[in-house]
Amino acid sequence: MLSASLAYILGRHLGADALSRYGGPKTATAVLFLRRRGFASVLIVRLVPLFPFWLVNYAGGISGIRFRHYFLGTALGIIPGVMSYVALGAFGTQPLSWPFAAAIAAFIVLTVGGGYAARRMQNKRPELSSRQEPDRV
């Protein structure tokens, strides 16, 4: 959480121009998605690996999302994934056990469910499709 917050602050202070040099086309898409709904978009992006973690951190800063929305969305969004990864690691030596199967199922549900939620959010406002350039901040 500390490094995610630091990257958010750097993104806020460096601005879109500096980030777009390093992030490329994915940056514009991430900024647009995060700008749409603040907390909900951060939460969804953290639940599924749609974008690299570092890109979401910086894009959160330049997108204009309030820090508390970014922080809460990140904190709540990473918990299920972390728990799935820990369970997969803990029971990875027992691939036929029910805890391992439950961890795999949770990971799949998170990924598919988060992807579905992201698509629904993206389709609600077609004027902000990922093909358009975001406004400069």
C-alpha positions as a printed Julia matrix, in Angstrom:
137×3 Matrix{Float64}:
   0.0     0.0     0.0
   2.91    2.3     0.74
   4.47    1.91   -2.71
   1.07    2.19   -4.42
   0.39    5.44   -2.55
   3.83    6.81   -3.39
   3.33    6.03   -7.08
  -0.1     7.73   -6.96
   1.51   10.86   -5.5
   4.27   10.79   -8.13
   1.67   10.44  -10.87
  -0.24   13.35   -9.42
   2.85   15.56   -9.43
   4.55   14.39  -12.64
   1.43   14.63  -14.74
   0.14   12.88  -17.83
   2.97   13.93  -20.14
   5.69   12.21  -18.13
   3.66    9.02  -17.66
   2.56    8.74  -21.27
   6.2     8.55  -22.34
   6.65    5.38  -20.28
   3.18    3.86  -20.39
   2.37    4.21  -24.08
  -1.12    3.41  -25.35
  -2.02    1.44  -22.22
  -1.69    4.65  -20.24
  -4.49    6.43  -22.09
  -6.78    3.43  -21.65
  -6.0     3.12  -17.94
  -6.49    6.84  -17.27
  -9.84    6.87  -19.08
 -11.08    3.82  -17.21
 -10.0     5.14  -13.81
 -11.37    8.62  -14.5
 -14.86    7.26  -15.13
 -15.96    6.11  -11.71
 -13.12    6.67   -9.25
 -13.44    4.18   -6.41
 -15.39    1.56   -8.39
 -12.95    1.57  -11.28
  -9.92    1.27   -8.99
 -11.6    -1.59   -7.13
 -12.4    -3.45  -10.36
  -8.95   -2.94  -11.85
  -7.37   -4.25   -8.65
  -9.6    -7.35   -8.63
  -8.47   -8.47  -12.08
  -5.12   -8.11  -13.79
  -6.37   -5.81  -16.58
  -3.44   -3.44  -16.35
   0.0    -3.64  -14.78
  -0.05   -2.7   -11.1
   2.48    0.12  -11.55
   0.45    1.65  -14.37
  -2.73    1.76  -12.28
  -0.78    3.45   -9.47
   0.52    6.26  -11.67
  -2.65    6.53  -13.75
  -4.66    6.89  -10.55
  -2.62    9.96   -9.69
  -2.98   11.66  -13.06
  -6.63   10.75  -13.58
  -7.95   13.05  -10.89
  -9.29   10.35   -8.58
  -9.39   11.47   -4.97
  -6.68    9.87   -2.88
  -9.11    8.3    -0.41
 -11.06    6.66   -3.26
  -7.83    5.39   -4.8
  -6.5     4.14   -1.45
  -9.72    2.37   -0.42
 -10.24    0.87   -3.88
  -6.67   -0.43   -3.86
  -6.84   -1.75   -0.29
 -10.12   -3.59   -0.83
  -9.32   -4.69   -4.37
  -6.02   -6.41   -3.61
  -7.24   -8.43   -0.63
  -9.09  -11.18   -2.58
  -6.23  -11.62   -5.04
  -3.63  -11.77   -2.3
  -5.7   -14.35   -0.43
  -6.04  -16.45   -3.6
  -2.31  -16.32   -4.29
  -1.48  -17.23   -0.69
  -3.9   -20.17   -0.77
  -2.52  -21.34   -4.11
   0.99  -21.21   -2.68
   0.03  -22.88    0.58
  -1.84  -25.78   -1.03
   0.15  -25.99   -4.27
   1.84  -29.18   -3.13
  -1.62  -30.79   -2.76
  -3.27  -30.06   -6.13
  -6.05  -32.57   -5.54
  -7.1   -31.12   -2.16
 -10.32  -29.15   -1.73
  -8.52  -26.0    -0.42
  -6.41  -25.89   -3.59
  -9.5   -26.36   -5.76
 -11.29  -23.62   -3.79
  -8.34  -21.24   -4.31
  -8.35  -21.94   -8.06
 -12.12  -21.41   -8.2
 -11.83  -18.12   -6.26
  -9.1   -16.9    -8.59
 -11.18  -17.74  -11.67
 -14.31  -16.11  -10.23
 -12.35  -12.95   -9.39
 -10.8   -12.73  -12.83
 -13.95  -13.48  -14.82
 -16.25  -11.46  -12.53
 -13.97   -8.46  -12.47
 -13.51   -8.58  -16.24
 -17.27   -8.72  -16.69
 -17.77   -5.76  -14.35
 -15.09   -3.79  -16.18
 -16.76   -4.43  -19.55
 -20.14   -3.39  -18.2
 -18.64   -0.22  -16.78
 -16.91    0.52  -20.09
 -20.07   -0.05  -22.12
 -22.24    2.24  -19.97
 -20.63    5.37  -21.4
 -19.6     4.73  -25.01
 -18.34    8.31  -25.46
 -15.37    7.36  -23.29
 -14.24    4.3   -25.17
 -10.63    3.25  -24.92
 -10.08    4.31  -28.53
 -10.39    8.0   -27.63
  -7.59   10.05  -26.18
  -8.08   11.3   -22.61
  -8.11   15.0   -21.86
  -4.77   16.31  -20.77
  -4.59   16.91  -17.05
